[in-house]
Amino acid sequence: MGQGKQYREAYYPSEYSETDYQFFFLVTLGDYYVLTSDTALLGKYWNGTKFLVETMVDRYLDPVSGLFAGSDAFWFTAQGTQNPTAPTALFAIALLWSDALGAYR
């Protein structure tokens, strides 16, 4: 997300469609908040962060299973098969942090 598909072959052919990094980014924002309580900095990016969450839900969430198992999702699971459990758990953790931050916004 954030890079057009036209750059896939030029910049990162094998990692292009791994979308786990957005979950780790959200968890990192939450960790930063918990460690610093820096709402001034995070507030500058709050709208973009909400947009990222909304986009991920719209694009990857399977409405039947409630997991991030959409057909467009590709997760690095180190298992050789696609398993949406870990990305879904990461997203839940990220939402807990963002909910805590939202309470102070």
C-alpha positions in Angstrom: 0.0 0.0 0.0 1.3 3.4 -0.9 3.2 2.3 -4.0 1.6 1.7 -7.3 1.8 -1.7 -8.9 3.8 -0.2 -11.8 6.8 -0.1 -9.5 6.6 -3.8 -8.5 9.2 -5.2 -10.9 11.6 -2.3 -10.6 11.8 -2.0 -6.8 10.7 -5.1 -5.0 9.4 -8.0 -7.1 9.3 -10.6 -4.4 8.1 -8.5 -1.4 5.6 -6.2 -3.3 2.4 -7.8 -2.1 3.4 -8.6 1.5 1.1 -6.3 3.4 2.1 -7.3 7.0 4.1 -4.1 7.4 1.1 -1.9 7.7 0.1 -3.9 10.8 3.6 -3.6 12.3 3.5 0.2 11.6 0.2 0.6 13.5 1.5 -1.4 16.4 4.7 0.7 16.4 2.6 3.9 16.6 0.7 2.4 19.6 4.0 1.4 21.3 5.3 4.9 20.7 2.2 6.4 22.3 2.4 4.1 25.3 6.0 4.9 25.9 5.9 8.7 25.3 2.2 9.9 25.6 3.2 12.2 22.7 -0.2 13.1 21.4 1.1 16.3 19.7 3.2 14.4 17.2 0.8 11.5 16.7 -2.1 13.9 16.4 -0.5 15.4 13.2 -0.9 11.9 11.6 -4.1 10.8 13.2 -6.3 11.3 10.1 -3.8 9.4 7.9 -3.6 6.6 10.4 -7.4 6.3 10.5 -7.4 6.3 6.7 -4.9 3.4 6.7 -7.1 1.4 9.1 -10.2 2.0 7.0 -8.4 1.0 3.8 -7.0 -2.2 5.3 -10.5 -3.2 6.6 -12.2 -2.4 3.3 -9.5 -4.1 1.2 -8.4 -7.2 3.3 -11.1 -8.1 5.9 -13.1 -11.1 5.0 -16.7 -10.3 6.1 -17.6 -14.0 6.5 -14.7 -15.1 8.7 -13.8 -11.7 10.3 -10.2 -12.4 9.5 -7.8 -10.5 7.3 -8.2 -13.2 4.6 -9.3 -11.1 1.6 -8.3 -12.5 -1.8 -6.0 -9.5 -2.3 -4.0 -10.1 0.9 -0.6 -11.7 1.1 0.9 -12.2 4.5 4.4 -13.4 5.4 3.6 -16.2 7.8 6.8 -18.2 7.7 4.6 -21.3 7.2 4.6 -21.6 3.5 0.9 -21.1 3.4 -1.4 -18.1 3.9 -2.7 -18.0 7.4 -4.6 -14.9 8.4 -4.5 -15.5 12.2 -1.3 -13.7 13.0 -2.1 -10.6 10.9 -5.6 -10.4 12.4 -4.1 -10.6 15.9 -1.6 -7.9 15.1 -4.5 -5.7 13.8 -6.4 -6.3 17.0 -3.4 -5.2 19.1 -3.0 -2.1 16.9 -6.7 -1.2 17.4 -6.3 -1.4 21.2 -3.4 1.1 21.1 -5.2 3.4 18.6 -8.3 3.3 20.8 -6.2 4.3 23.8 -4.7 7.2 21.8 -8.1 8.2 20.4 -9.4 8.6 24.0 -6.8 11.3 24.4 -7.5 13.1 21.1 
